[in-house]
């Protein structure tokens, strides 16, 4: 099962979807596309994504979006739980696209990062 956290207005996200669909033709795996702006992930789902991505929670955050500045998310004293809550309440902050396969995830910026999930 492959899941893509996708924003159809984003060219990188569309590119990652195309790459995954090309791979799916070969792998015959089911695909779920989550338009996360319409269906925001819960705090629990964000924690699970973070566990698959590894790295810092801040790596999941788009720091060039208006809510980032408005909420003061550049404050280094914020906890991971506060950052998860901010993303859940403002899904535009979630890096995109995120592709999940077999318990692993990548931020597909650039879209070619998806290939790591098929190696």
MOPAC internal coordinates of N, CA, C and O (Angstrom, degrees):
PM7 1SCF
backbone

  N    0.0000 0     0.00 0     0.00 0    0    0    0
  C    1.4487 1     0.00 0     0.00 0    1    0    0
  C    1.5215 1   109.48 1     0.00 0    2    1    0
  O    1.2310 1   120.87 1   -48.98 1    3    2    1
  N    1.3066 1   115.95 1   131.02 1    3    2    1
  C    1.4584 1   122.39 1   178.06 1    5    3    2
  C    1.5223 1   107.56 1  -117.13 1    6    5    3
  O    1.2310 1   120.95 1   -45.33 1    7    6    5
  N    1.3282 1   115.79 1   134.67 1    7    6    5
  C    1.4580 1   121.93 1   176.41 1    9    7    6
  C    1.5145 1   108.54 1  -122.99 1   10    9    7
  O    1.2310 1   121.16 1   -45.39 1   11   10    9
  N    1.3305 1   115.38 1   134.61 1   11   10    9
  C    1.4544 1   121.16 1   176.64 1   13   11   10
  C    1.5184 1   107.87 1  -119.59 1   14   13   11
  O    1.2310 1   120.96 1   -56.31 1   15   14   13
  N    1.3231 1   115.78 1   123.69 1   15   14   13
  C    1.4676 1   121.55 1   171.02 1   17   15   14
  C    1.5194 1   104.65 1   -87.94 1   18   17   15
  O    1.2310 1   121.16 1   -70.74 1   19   18   17
  N    1.3224 1   115.38 1   109.26 1   19   18   17
  C    1.4576 1   122.93 1  -160.89 1   21   19   18
  C    1.5253 1   111.89 1  -126.28 1   22   21   19
  O    1.2310 1   121.51 1   -37.01 1   23   22   21
  N    1.3398 1   114.72 1   142.99 1   23   22   21
  C    1.4581 1   122.37 1   169.98 1   25   23   22
  C    1.5242 1   105.85 1  -121.67 1   26   25   23
  O    1.2310 1   119.92 1   -71.47 1   27   26   25
  N    1.3317 1   117.76 1   108.53 1   27   26   25
  C    1.4612 1   119.80 1  -174.86 1   29   27   26
  C    1.5317 1   114.00 1   -63.38 1   30   29   27
  O    1.2310 1   119.61 1   165.18 1   31   30   29
  N    1.3168 1   118.34 1   -14.82 1   31   30   29
  C    1.4693 1   120.87 1   179.06 1   33   31   30
  C    1.5267 1   111.90 1   -84.97 1   34   33   31
  O    1.2310 1   120.06 1   173.06 1   35   34   33
  N    1.3180 1   117.50 1    -6.94 1   35   34   33
  C    1.4674 1   122.54 1  -176.32 1   37   35   34
  C    1.5337 1   110.03 1   -98.60 1   38   37   35
  O    1.2310 1   120.40 1   -54.29 1   39   38   37
  N    1.3206 1   116.85 1   125.71 1   39   38   37
  C    1.4681 1   120.33 1  -178.69 1   41   39   38
  C    1.5308 1   111.59 1   -64.76 1   42   41   39
  O    1.2310 1   119.89 1   142.76 1   43   42   41
  N    1.3331 1   117.82 1   -37.24 1   43   42   41
  C    1.4732 1   120.27 1   178.94 1   45   43   42
  C    1.5283 1   109.90 1   -65.01 1   46   45   43
  O    1.2310 1   120.71 1   140.90 1   47   46   45
  N    1.3159 1   116.25 1   -39.10 1   47   46   45
  C    1.4503 1   121.03 1   179.70 1   49   47   46
  C    1.5366 1   110.16 1   -66.68 1   50   49   47
  O    1.2310 1   120.47 1   136.55 1   51   50   49
  N    1.3141 1   116.72 1   -43.45 1   51   50   49
  C    1.4656 1   119.99 1   177.83 1   53   51   50
  C    1.5278 1   110.26 1   -63.13 1   54   53   51
  O    1.2310 1   120.29 1   140.09 1   55   54   53
  N    1.3387 1   117.05 1   -39.91 1   55   54   53
  C    1.4584 1   120.67 1   178.22 1   57   55   54
  C    1.5139 1   112.48 1   -62.73 1   58   57   55
  O    1.2310 1   120.72 1   138.68 1   59   58   57
  N    1.3311 1   116.23 1   -41.32 1   59   58   57
  C    1.4656 1   119.97 1   178.15 1   61   59   58
  C    1.5225 1   110.81 1   -64.80 1   62   61   59
  O    1.2310 1   120.17 1   140.11 1   63   62   61
  N    1.3195 1   117.28 1   -39.89 1   63   62   61
  C    1.4716 1   120.27 1   177.49 1   65   63   62
  C    1.5168 1   110.84 1   -60.35 1   66   65   63
  O    1.2310 1   120.57 1   137.19 1   67   66   65
  N    1.3119 1   116.51 1   -42.81 1   67   66   65
  C    1.4662 1   119.81 1   179.02 1   69   67   66
  C    1.5287 1   111.37 1   -62.56 1   70   69   67
  O    1.2310 1   120.31 1   135.61 1   71   70   69
  N    1.3297 1   117.01 1   -44.39 1   71   70   69
  C    1.4628 1   119.99 1   178.81 1   73   71   70
  C    1.5248 1   111.55 1   -62.16 1   74   73   71
  O    1.2310 1   120.69 1   137.99 1   75   74   73
  N    1.3276 1   116.28 1   -42.01 1   75   74   73
  C    1.4691 1   119.51 1   178.84 1   77   75   74
  C    1.5218 1   109.92 1   -64.07 1   78   77   75
  O    1.2310 1   119.90 1   136.34 1   79   78   77
  N    1.3203 1   117.79 1   -43.66 1   79   78   77
  C    1.4681 1   120.33 1   179.88 1   81   79   78
  C    1.5249 1   111.32 1   -61.95 1   82   81   79
  O    1.2310 1   120.06 1   143.57 1   83   82   81
  N    1.3341 1   117.49 1   -36.43 1   83   82   81
  C    1.4667 1   120.44 1   175.95 1   85   83   82
  C    1.5263 1   110.28 1   -62.83 1   86   85   83
  O    1.2310 1   120.76 1   136.27 1   87   86   85
  N    1.3241 1   116.14 1   -43.73 1   87   86   85
  C    1.4686 1   120.48 1   179.35 1   89   87   86
  C    1.5258 1   110.94 1   -67.89 1   90   89   87
  O    1.2310 1   120.47 1   144.63 1   91   90   89
  N    1.3286 1   116.71 1   -35.37 1   91   90   89
  C    1.4598 1   120.37 1  -179.19 1   93   91   90
  C    1.5172 1   111.76 1   -64.45 1   94   93   91
  O    1.2310 1   120.80 1   146.72 1   95   94   93
  N    1.3225 1   116.09 1   -33.28 1   95   94   93
  C    1.4585 1   118.87 1   177.35 1   97   95   94
  C    1.5258 1   110.27 1   -57.96 1   98   97   95
  O    1.2310 1   120.76 1   149.03 1   99   98   97
  N    1.3319 1   116.15 1   -30.97 1   99   98   97
  C    1.4597 1   120.96 1  -179.96 1  101   99   98
  C    1.5281 1   111.64 1   -89.08 1  102  101   99
  O    1.2310 1   119.96 1   146.16 1  103  102  101
  N    1.3448 1   117.68 1   -33.84 1  103  102  101
  C    1.4619 1   121.20 1  -171.93 1  105  103  102
  C    1.5237 1   113.95 1   -94.28 1  106  105  103
  O    1.2310 1   119.64 1   161.44 1  107  106  105
  N    1.3212 1   118.30 1   -18.56 1  107  106  105
  C    1.4645 1   123.14 1  -179.70 1  109  107  106
  C    1.5285 1   112.00 1    53.60 1  110  109  107
  O    1.2310 1   120.55 1  -133.45 1  111  110  109
  N    1.3245 1   116.56 1    46.55 1  111  110  109
  C    1.4655 1   122.27 1   177.84 1  113  111  110
  C    1.5200 1   109.55 1  -105.49 1  114  113  111
  O    1.2310 1   120.40 1   -30.11 1  115  114  113
  N    1.3403 1   116.85 1   149.89 1  115  114  113
  C    1.4658 1   119.08 1   175.97 1  117  115  114
  C    1.5264 1   111.17 1   -70.96 1  118  117  115
  O    1.2310 1   121.15 1   -30.81 1  119  118  117
  N    1.3136 1   115.40 1   149.19 1  119  118  117
  C    1.4538 1   122.51 1  -177.91 1  121  119  118
  C    1.5192 1   109.86 1  -125.05 1  122  121  119
  O    1.2310 1   121.08 1   -46.37 1  123  122  121
  N    1.3374 1   115.54 1   133.63 1  123  122  121
  C    1.4591 1   121.91 1   172.68 1  125  123  122
  C    1.5201 1   107.09 1  -119.61 1  126  125  123
  O    1.2310 1   120.79 1   -53.01 1  127  126  125
  N    1.3246 1   116.09 1   126.99 1  127  126  125
  C    1.4547 1   121.60 1   176.52 1  129  127  126
  C    1.5158 1   107.68 1  -107.89 1  130  129  127
  O    1.2310 1   121.07 1   -58.89 1  131  130  129
  N    1.3302 1   115.57 1   121.11 1  131  130  129
  C    1.4580 1   121.57 1   179.63 1  133  131  130
  C    1.5189 1   108.05 1  -107.10 1  134  133  131
  O    1.2310 1   120.75 1   -67.66 1  135  134  133
  N    1.3222 1   116.17 1   112.34 1  135  134  133
  C    1.4623 1   119.85 1   173.70 1  137  135  134
  C    1.5254 1   106.29 1   -81.22 1  138  137  135
  O    1.2310 1   121.23 1   -88.98 1  139  138  137
  N    1.3152 1   115.25 1    91.02 1  139  138  137
  C    1.4581 1   121.61 1  -167.88 1  141  139  138
  C    1.5226 1   113.75 1   -65.51 1  142  141  139
  O    1.2310 1   119.54 1   163.06 1  143  142  141
  N    1.3326 1   118.48 1   -16.94 1  143  142  141
  C    1.4633 1   119.39 1   175.09 1  145  143  142
  C    1.5278 1   110.53 1   -75.24 1  146  145  143
  O    1.2310 1   120.50 1   151.89 1  147  146  145
  N    1.3390 1   116.66 1   -28.11 1  147  146  145
  C    1.4647 1   121.64 1   176.78 1  149  147  146
  C    1.5243 1   111.52 1   -89.05 1  150  149  147
  O    1.2310 1   120.76 1   146.56 1  151  150  149
  N    1.3369 1   116.16 1   -33.44 1  151  150  149
  C    1.4642 1   123.30 1  -179.23 1  153  151  150
  C    1.5244 1   108.76 1  -125.96 1  154  153  151
  O    1.2310 1   120.09 1  -103.01 1  155  154  153
  N    1.3401 1   117.44 1    76.99 1  155  154  153
  C    1.4688 1   119.23 1  -176.24 1  157  155  154
  C    1.5284 1   112.23 1   -61.55 1  158  157  155
  O    1.2310 1   120.79 1   -41.44 1  159  158  157
  N    1.3214 1   116.10 1   138.56 1  159  158  157
  C    1.4655 1   118.95 1   177.29 1  161  159  158
  C    1.5335 1   110.52 1   -69.91 1  162  161  159
  O    1.2310 1   121.13 1   -33.33 1  163  162  161
  N    1.2947 1   115.45 1   146.67 1  163  162  161
  C    1.4663 1   121.60 1   176.94 1  165  163  162
  C    1.5219 1   109.61 1   -74.27 1  166  165  163
  O    1.2310 1   121.02 1   -10.87 1  167  166  165
  N    1.3156 1   115.65 1   169.13 1  167  166  165
  C    1.4689 1   120.16 1   175.05 1  169  167  166
  C    1.5232 1   109.42 1   -57.87 1  170  169  167
  O    1.2310 1   120.19 1   138.13 1  171  170  169
  N    1.3333 1   117.23 1   -41.87 1  171  170  169
  C    1.4725 1   120.77 1  -179.51 1  173  171  170
  C    1.5301 1   110.58 1   -62.78 1  174  173  171
  O    1.2310 1   120.46 1   137.69 1  175  174  173
  N    1.3345 1   116.73 1   -42.31 1  175  174  173
  C    1.4687 1   120.17 1   178.91 1  177  175  174
  C    1.5238 1   110.67 1   -65.31 1  178  177  175
  O    1.2310 1   120.37 1   141.34 1  179  178  177
  N    1.3354 1   116.89 1   -38.66 1  179  178  177
  C    1.4682 1   120.16 1   177.75 1  181  179  178
  C    1.5219 1   111.21 1   -64.34 1  182  181  179
  O    1.2310 1   120.46 1   140.47 1  183  182  181
  N    1.3211 1   116.73 1   -39.53 1  183  182  181
  C    1.4680 1   119.77 1   177.51 1  185  183  182
  C    1.5231 1   110.51 1   -63.39 1  186  185  183
  O    1.2310 1   120.54 1   139.10 1  187  186  185
  N    1.3172 1   116.58 1   -40.90 1  187  186  185
  C    1.4622 1   119.96 1   178.41 1  189  187  186
  C    1.5246 1   110.86 1   -64.97 1  190  189  187
  O    1.2310 1   120.22 1   137.14 1  191  190  189
  N    1.3347 1   117.19 1   -42.86 1  191  190  189
  C    1.4670 1   120.45 1   176.38 1  193  191  190
  C    1.5177 1   111.04 1   -59.64 1  194  193  191
  O    1.2310 1   121.06 1   134.81 1  195  194  193
  N    1.3230 1   115.58 1   -45.19 1  195  194  193
  C    1.4670 1   119.90 1   179.68 1  197  195  194
  C    1.5275 1   110.82 1   -59.42 1  198  197  195
  O    1.2310 1   120.75 1   138.78 1  199  198  197
  N    1.3251 1   116.17 1   -41.22 1  199  198  197
  C    1.4593 1   119.71 1   178.45 1  201  199  198
  C    1.5207 1   112.44 1   -60.22 1  202  201  199
  O    1.2310 1   120.42 1   144.71 1  203  202  201
  N    1.3281 1   116.81 1   -35.29 1  203  202  201
  C    1.4647 1   120.63 1   179.47 1  205  203  202
  C    1.5285 1   111.74 1   -79.60 1  206  205  203
  O    1.2310 1   120.57 1   148.65 1  207  206  205
  N    1.3276 1   116.52 1   -31.35 1  207  206  205
  C    1.4650 1   120.58 1  -179.70 1  209  207  206
  C    1.5176 1   112.42 1   -77.49 1  210  209  207
  O    1.2310 1   121.11 1   142.33 1  211  210  209
  N    1.3461 1   115.47 1   -37.67 1  211  210  209
  C    1.4551 1   119.67 1  -172.56 1  213  211  210
  C    1.5169 1   109.47 1    74.84 1  214  213  211
  O    1.2310 1   120.00 1     5.89 1  215  214  213
  N    1.3054 1   117.61 1  -174.11 1  215  214  213
  C    1.4580 1   121.29 1  -179.35 1  217  215  214
  C    1.5145 1   111.85 1    75.09 1  218  217  215
  O    1.2310 1   121.22 1    13.39 1  219  218  217
  N    1.3099 1   115.28 1  -166.61 1  219  218  217
  C    1.4608 1   121.71 1  -178.71 1  221  219  218
  C    1.5260 1   109.97 1   -86.61 1  222  221  219
  O    1.2310 1   120.87 1   -28.41 1  223  222  221
  N    1.3265 1   115.94 1   151.59 1  223  222  221
  C    1.4611 1   120.49 1   176.27 1  225  223  222
  C    1.5281 1   109.48 1   -57.59 1  226  225  223
  O    1.2310 1   120.57 1   142.93 1  227  226  225
  N    1.3078 1   116.51 1   -37.07 1  227  226  225
  C    1.4725 1   120.56 1  -179.15 1  229  227  226
  C    1.5277 1   112.36 1   -59.53 1  230  229  227
  O    1.2310 1   119.92 1   156.72 1  231  230  229
  N    1.3300 1   117.76 1   -23.28 1  231  230  229
  C    1.4637 1   120.43 1   177.48 1  233  231  230
  C    1.5297 1   111.46 1   -65.47 1  234  233  231
  O    1.2310 1   120.51 1   159.20 1  235  234  233
  N    1.3311 1   116.63 1   -20.80 1  235  234  233
  C    1.4631 1   121.73 1  -179.86 1  237  235  234
  C    1.5243 1   112.27 1   -85.29 1  238  237  235
  O    1.2310 1   120.07 1   174.86 1  239  238  237
  N    1.3228 1   117.47 1    -5.14 1  239  238  237
  C    1.4644 1   121.58 1  -171.29 1  241  239  238
  C    1.5225 1   111.13 1  -105.28 1  242  241  239
  O    1.2310 1   121.45 1   -45.18 1  243  242  241
  N    1.3181 1   114.84 1   134.82 1  243  242  241
  C    1.4611 1   121.78 1   173.52 1  245  243  242
  C    1.5260 1   107.39 1   -85.40 1  246  245  243
  O    1.2310 1   120.67 1   -71.02 1  247  246  245
  N    1.3137 1   116.32 1   108.98 1  247  246  245
  C    1.4619 1   119.92 1  -175.44 1  249  247  246
  C    1.5211 1   113.52 1   -85.72 1  250  249  247
  O    1.2310 1   120.19 1  -177.66 1  251  250  249
  N    1.3355 1   117.25 1     2.34 1  251  250  249
  C    1.4588 1   120.65 1   178.41 1  253  251  250
  C    1.5312 1   112.57 1  -100.65 1  254  253  251
  O    1.2310 1   120.10 1  -172.10 1  255  254  253
  N    1.3204 1   117.41 1     7.90 1  255  254  253
  C    1.4667 1   121.57 1   178.42 1  257  255  254
  C    1.5288 1   109.68 1   -92.94 1  258  257  255
  O    1.2310 1   120.79 1   -32.78 1  259  258  257
  N    1.3237 1   116.10 1   147.22 1  259  258  257
  C    1.4710 1   121.55 1  -176.92 1  261  259  258
  C    1.5326 1   113.60 1   -53.80 1  262  261  259
  O    1.2310 1   118.81 1   136.52 1  263  262  261
  N    1.3365 1   119.87 1   -43.48 1  263  262  261
  C    1.4714 1   118.29 1  -179.18 1  265  263  262
  C    1.5269 1   113.55 1   -60.08 1  266  265  263
  O    1.2310 1   120.00 1   153.18 1  267  266  265
  N    1.3194 1   117.61 1   -26.82 1  267  266  265
  C    1.4600 1   120.77 1   179.23 1  269  267  266
  C    1.5219 1   109.78 1   -58.35 1  270  269  267
  O    1.2310 1   121.13 1   130.50 1  271  270  269
  N    1.3230 1   115.45 1   -49.50 1  271  270  269
  C    1.4691 1   119.90 1   179.39 1  273  271  270
  C    1.5249 1   111.04 1   -71.11 1  274  273  271
  O    1.2310 1   120.47 1   135.50 1  275  274  273
  N    1.3235 1   116.70 1   -44.50 1  275  274  273
  C    1.4607 1   121.46 1  -176.88 1  277  275  274
  C    1.5268 1   112.15 1   -59.35 1  278  277  275
  O    1.2310 1   120.65 1   143.71 1  279  278  277
  N    1.3171 1   116.37 1   -36.29 1  279  278  277
  C    1.4680 1   121.48 1  -178.00 1  281  279  278
  C    1.5318 1   112.73 1   -90.50 1  282  281  279
  O    1.2310 1   120.29 1   177.58 1  283  282  281
  N    1.3251 1   117.06 1    -2.42 1  283  282  281
  C    1.4575 1   119.92 1  -179.90 1  285  283  282
  C    1.5138 1   113.20 1    65.36 1  286  285  283
  O    1.2310 1   120.68 1  -143.79 1  287  286  285
  N    1.3358 1   116.31 1    36.21 1  287  286  285
  C    1.4676 1   119.80 1  -175.84 1  289  287  286
  C    1.5222 1   113.54 1   -72.75 1  290  289  287
  O    1.2310 1   120.31 1   175.19 1  291  290  289
  N    1.3217 1   117.01 1    -4.81 1  291  290  289
  C    1.4609 1   119.05 1   175.29 1  293  291  290
  C    1.5254 1   112.05 1   -79.77 1  294  293  291
  O    1.2310 1   120.39 1   177.35 1  295  294  293
  N    1.3168 1   116.86 1    -2.65 1  295  294  293
  C    1.4705 1   122.60 1   178.81 1  297  295  294
  C    1.5284 1   109.07 1   -68.16 1  298  297  295
  O    1.2310 1   119.51 1   -65.91 1  299  298  297
  N    1.3355 1   118.55 1   114.09 1  299  298  297
  C    1.4664 1   120.65 1  -176.96 1  301  299  298
  C    1.5299 1   113.81 1   -67.95 1  302  301  299
  O    1.2310 1   119.88 1   167.58 1  303  302  301
  N    1.3245 1   117.84 1   -12.42 1  303  302  301
  C    1.4650 1   119.41 1  -179.65 1  305  303  302
  C    1.5322 1   112.61 1   -83.50 1  306  305  303
  O    1.2310 1   119.89 1   173.99 1  307  306  305
  N    1.3303 1   117.82 1    -6.01 1  307  306  305
  C    1.4631 1   120.08 1   178.92 1  309  307  306
  C    1.5289 1   109.99 1   -66.56 1  310  309  307
  O    1.2310 1   121.11 1   -40.21 1  311  310  309
  N    1.3112 1   115.49 1   139.79 1  311  310  309
  C    1.4629 1   120.85 1   179.24 1  313  311  310
  C    1.5207 1   110.41 1   -82.23 1  314  313  311
  O    1.2310 1   120.91 1   -15.76 1  315  314  313
  N    1.3159 1   115.86 1   164.24 1  315  314  313
  C    1.4593 1   120.26 1   175.40 1  317  315  314
  C    1.5231 1   110.20 1   -58.06 1  318  317  315
  O    1.2310 1   119.97 1   138.27 1  319  318  317
  N    1.3290 1   117.67 1   -41.73 1  319  318  317
  C    1.4621 1   120.54 1  -179.86 1  321  319  318
  C    1.5264 1   111.30 1   -61.39 1  322  321  319
  O    1.2310 1   119.90 1   142.98 1  323  322  321
  N    1.3108 1   117.80 1   -37.02 1  323  322  321
  C    1.4678 1   120.62 1   177.59 1  325  323  322
  C    1.5378 1   110.17 1   -67.79 1  326  325  323
  O    1.2310 1   120.67 1   142.27 1  327  326  325
  N    1.3121 1   116.32 1   -37.73 1  327  326  325
  C    1.4637 1   119.74 1   178.53 1  329  327  326
  C    1.5256 1   111.00 1   -68.57 1  330  329  327
  O    1.2310 1   120.06 1   137.30 1  331  330  329
  N    1.3335 1   117.49 1   -42.70 1  331  330  329
  C    1.4719 1   120.39 1   176.23 1  333  331  330
  C    1.5286 1   110.19 1   -58.24 1  334  333  331
  O    1.2310 1   120.53 1   135.09 1  335  334  333
  N    1.3281 1   116.59 1   -44.91 1  335  334  333
  C    1.4658 1   121.07 1  -178.99 1  337  335  334
  C    1.5282 1   110.60 1   -62.24 1  338  337  335
  O    1.2310 1   120.19 1   140.68 1  339  338  337
  N    1.3215 1   117.24 1   -39.32 1  339  338  337
  C    1.4639 1   121.00 1   179.36 1  341  339  338
  C    1.5265 1   111.14 1   -64.97 1  342  341  339
  O    1.2310 1   120.44 1   137.79 1  343  342  341
  N    1.3190 1   116.76 1   -42.21 1  343  342  341
  C    1.4662 1   120.15 1   178.89 1  345  343  342
  C    1.5240 1   110.06 1   -66.14 1  346  345  343
  O    1.2310 1   120.24 1   135.59 1  347  346  345
  N    1.3189 1   117.14 1   -44.41 1  347  346  345
  C    1.4670 1   120.92 1  -179.28 1  349  347  346
  C    1.5256 1   110.96 1   -60.52 1  350  349  347
  O    1.2310 1   120.36 1   141.30 1  351  350  349
  N    1.3160 1   116.92 1   -38.70 1  351  350  349
  C    1.4689 1   121.33 1  -178.90 1  353  351  350
  C    1.5304 1   112.16 1   -80.21 1  354  353  351
  O    1.2310 1   120.53 1   157.85 1  355  354  353
  N    1.3245 1   116.58 1   -22.15 1  355  354  353
  C    1.4744 1   122.54 1  -177.36 1  357  355  354
  C    1.5243 1   108.36 1  -134.72 1  358  357  355
  O    1.2310 1   119.67 1  -105.23 1  359  358  357
  N    1.3260 1   118.23 1    74.77 1  359  358  357
  C    1.4701 1   119.85 1  -172.28 1  361  359  358
  C    1.5211 1   114.79 1   -61.04 1  362  361  359
  O    1.2310 1   119.71 1   163.74 1  363  362  361
  N    1.3340 1   118.15 1   -16.26 1  363  362  361
  C    1.4635 1   120.51 1   175.93 1  365  363  362
  C    1.5337 1   110.28 1   -60.07 1  366  365  363
  O    1.2310 1   120.34 1   160.23 1  367  366  365
  N    1.3263 1   116.95 1   -19.77 1  367  366  365
  C    1.4677 1   121.61 1  -179.62 1  369  367  366
  C    1.5314 1   113.18 1   -75.63 1  370  369  367
  O    1.2310 1   120.09 1   162.93 1  371  370  369
  N    1.3213 1   117.44 1   -17.07 1  371  370  369
  C    1.4666 1   120.27 1  -177.07 1  373  371  370
  C    1.5240 1   110.66 1   -71.37 1  374  373  371
  O    1.2310 1   121.02 1   -50.08 1  375  374  373
  N    1.3307 1   115.66 1   129.92 1  375  374  373
  C    1.4650 1   119.89 1   174.20 1  377  375  374
  C    1.5179 1   108.50 1   -55.99 1  378  377  375
  O    1.2310 1   121.02 1   -31.17 1  379  378  377
  N    1.3172 1   115.66 1   148.83 1  379  378  377
  C    1.4536 1   119.05 1  -178.92 1  381  379  378
  C    1.5179 1   109.97 1  -141.89 1  382  381  379
  O    1.2310 1   121.69 1   -27.57 1  383  382  381
  N    1.2752 1   114.37 1   152.43 1  383  382  381
  C    1.4533 1   128.86 1   -15.47 1  385  383  382
  C    1.5214 1   110.40 1   -81.48 1  386  385  383
  O    1.2310 1   121.13 1   -22.07 1  387  386  385
  N    1.2999 1   115.44 1   157.93 1  387  386  385
  C    1.4608 1   121.21 1   171.70 1  389  387  386
  C    1.5163 1   106.21 1  -113.95 1  390  389  387
  O    1.2310 1   121.00 1   -51.16 1  391  390  389
  N    1.3195 1   115.69 1   128.84 1  391  390  389
  C    1.4568 1   121.50 1  -179.51 1  393  391  390
  C    1.5270 1   108.05 1  -115.94 1  394  393  391
  O    1.2310 1   121.26 1   -48.42 1  395  394  393
  N    1.3392 1   115.19 1   131.58 1  395  394  393
  C    1.4611 1   122.21 1  -177.37 1  397  395  394
  C    1.5247 1   108.86 1  -118.99 1  398  397  395
  O    1.2310 1   121.11 1   -44.91 1  399  398  397
  N    1.3272 1   115.49 1   135.09 1  399  398  397
  C    1.4686 1   121.24 1   176.28 1  401  399  398
  C    1.5147 1   109.19 1  -154.14 1  402  401  399
  O    1.2310 1   120.75 1   -50.47 1  403  402  401
  N    1.3098 1   116.18 1   129.53 1  403  402  401
  C    1.4683 1   122.81 1   174.46 1  405  403  402
  C    1.5295 1   113.23 1    50.86 1  406  405  403
  O    1.2310 1   120.59 1  -135.54 1  407  406  405
  N    1.3312 1   116.48 1    44.46 1  407  406  405
  C    1.4611 1   120.37 1   176.01 1  409  407  406
  C    1.5116 1   114.94 1    77.58 1  410  409  407
  O    1.2310 1   120.38 1  -172.46 1  411  410  409
  N    1.3197 1   116.88 1     7.54 1  411  410  409
  C    1.4683 1   121.83 1   176.88 1  413  411  410
  C    1.5160 1   108.54 1  -121.91 1  414  413  411
  O    1.2310 1   120.71 1   -25.48 1  415  414  413
  N    1.3177 1   116.24 1   154.52 1  415  414  413
  C    1.4625 1   120.54 1   179.63 1  417  415  414
  C    1.5178 1   109.79 1  -142.59 1  418  417  415
  O    1.2310 1   121.35 1   -27.11 1  419  418  417
  N    1.3380 1   115.03 1   152.89 1  419  418  417
  C    1.4583 1   121.78 1   173.48 1  421  419  418
  C    1.5240 1   108.75 1  -137.43 1  422  421  419
  O    1.2310 1   121.71 1   -30.45 1  423  422  421
  N    1.3160 1   114.34 1   149.55 1  423  422  421
  C    1.4575 1   120.05 1   167.61 1  425  423  422
  C    1.5263 1   104.42 1   -87.32 1  426  425  423
  O    1.2310 1   120.79 1   -63.10 1  427  426  425
  N    1.3035 1   116.10 1   116.90 1  427  426  425
  C    1.4639 1   121.35 1  -171.76 1  429  427  426
  C    1.5257 1   111.42 1   -88.11 1  430  429  427
  O    1.2310 1   121.27 1  -121.17 1  431  430  429
  N    1.3086 1   115.17 1    58.83 1  431  430  429
  C    1.4662 1   123.86 1   172.87 1  433  431  430
  C    1.5149 1   105.93 1  -125.60 1  434  433  431
  O    1.2310 1   119.00 1   -82.76 1  435  434  433
  N    1.2796 1   119.51 1    97.24 1  435  434  433
  C    1.4488 1   129.30 1     6.68 1  437  435  434
  C    1.5263 1   111.65 1   -78.55 1  438  437  435
  O    1.2310 1   120.35 1   -15.71 1  439  438  437
  N    1.3374 1   116.94 1   164.29 1  439  438  437
  C    1.4606 1   120.64 1  -177.78 1  441  439  438
  C    1.5273 1   113.86 1   -55.48 1  442  441  439
  O    1.2310 1   120.45 1   152.00 1  443  442  441
  N    1.3158 1   116.75 1   -28.00 1  443  442  441
  C    1.4709 1   120.45 1  -179.09 1  445  443  442
  C    1.5267 1   112.88 1   -63.25 1  446  445  443
  O    1.2310 1   119.73 1   165.05 1  447  446  445
  N    1.3355 1   118.11 1   -14.95 1  447  446  445
  C    1.4683 1   120.78 1   176.55 1  449  447  446
  C    1.5211 1   111.69 1   -59.52 1  450  449  447
  O    1.2310 1   120.48 1   158.05 1  451  450  449
  N    1.3237 1   116.69 1   -21.95 1  451  450  449
  C    1.4661 1   121.40 1   179.71 1  453  451  450
  C    1.5206 1   110.97 1   -58.93 1  454  453  451
  O    1.2310 1   120.03 1   148.15 1  455  454  453
  N    1.3045 1   117.54 1   -31.85 1  455  454  453
  C    1.4662 1   121.30 1  -176.76 1  457  455  454
  C    1.5259 1   111.80 1   -55.91 1  458  457  455
  O    1.2310 1   119.93 1   148.91 1  459  458  457
  N    1.3275 1   117.74 1   -31.09 1  459  458  457
  C    1.4684 1   121.16 1  -179.28 1  461  459  458
  C    1.5318 1   111.57 1   -60.54 1  462  461  459
  O    1.2310 1   119.89 1   153.10 1  463  462  461
  N    1.3112 1   117.81 1   -26.90 1  463  462  461
  C    1.4648 1   120.96 1  -179.43 1  465  463  462
  C    1.5218 1   111.89 1   -78.30 1  466  465  463
  O    1.2310 1   119.76 1   166.99 1  467  466  465
  N    1.2988 1   118.07 1   -13.01 1  467  466  465
  C    1.4693 1   121.71 1  -177.68 1  469  467  466
  C    1.5258 1   112.10 1  -108.47 1  470  469  467
  O    1.2310 1   120.17 1  -179.99 1  471  470  469
  N    1.3318 1   117.28 1     0.01 1  471  470  469
  C    1.4663 1   120.57 1   179.94 1  473  471  470
  C    1.5110 1   111.15 1   -82.76 1  474  473  471
  O    1.2310 1   120.10 1   180.00 1  475  474  473

